Amino acid sequence: MFELGRQRGVSVRTDAKRGKGSHITLYYGTRKAIVKDRRKEIGAGLLSSMIRQLGLERADFR
């Protein structure tokens, strides 16, 4: 995610204080998504939702 932001000139950052428990907020430019525990796998539906919230496409991760 951070590399994609660098390539596109978009600011990417995380904020652990804006989330409960193991959740964090991921900012991609002016968009944001809540990310659950980064050490665990997430389902395809949740991943698709996060990609949509950040204004990205699945093809960006291939």
C-alpha positions in Angstrom: 0.0 0.0 0.0 2.8 2.4 0.9 4.7 1.6 -2.3 1.6 2.2 -4.4 1.1 5.6 -2.7 4.7 6.5 -3.4 4.4 5.5 -7.1 1.3 7.7 -7.4 2.4 10.6 -5.3 -0.4 9.9 -2.7 0.1 10.3 1.0 -0.4 7.0 2.9 -0.4 6.7 6.7 -1.9 4.8 9.5 -3.2 6.0 12.8 -3.4 3.4 15.6 -5.1 5.9 18.0 -8.2 6.1 15.7 -9.4 2.5 16.2 -10.4 0.2 18.9 -8.4 -2.8 20.1 -6.2 -4.1 17.2 -8.0 -2.0 14.6 -6.3 1.0 12.9 -7.3 3.7 10.5 -5.5 3.6 7.1 -5.5 6.9 5.2 -4.8 6.9 1.4 -4.8 10.6 0.3 -8.1 12.0 1.6 -9.8 8.6 1.9 -9.8 6.3 4.9 -10.6 2.7 5.8 -10.6 0.8 9.1 -8.2 -2.1 9.1 -8.6 -5.0 11.5 -5.7 -6.8 13.1 -2.8 -6.6 10.5 -1.4 -9.9 11.7 -4.5 -11.9 10.6 -6.0 -12.7 7.3 -9.1 -10.9 6.1 -11.9 -12.3 3.9 -12.4 -11.4 0.3 -15.5 -9.4 1.0 -13.8 -7.2 3.6 -10.8 -6.7 1.3 -13.1 -5.6 -1.5 -14.9 -3.2 0.8 -11.6 -1.6 2.0 -10.4 -1.3 -1.6 -13.6 0.5 -2.6 -13.5 2.8 0.5 -9.9 3.9 -0.5 -10.9 4.5 -4.1 -8.7 1.8 -5.5 -9.2 -1.2 -7.7 -8.1 -4.9 -7.3 -5.9 -4.5 -10.4 -3.8 -2.0 -8.4 -2.5 -4.9 -6.3 -1.4 -7.3 -9.0 
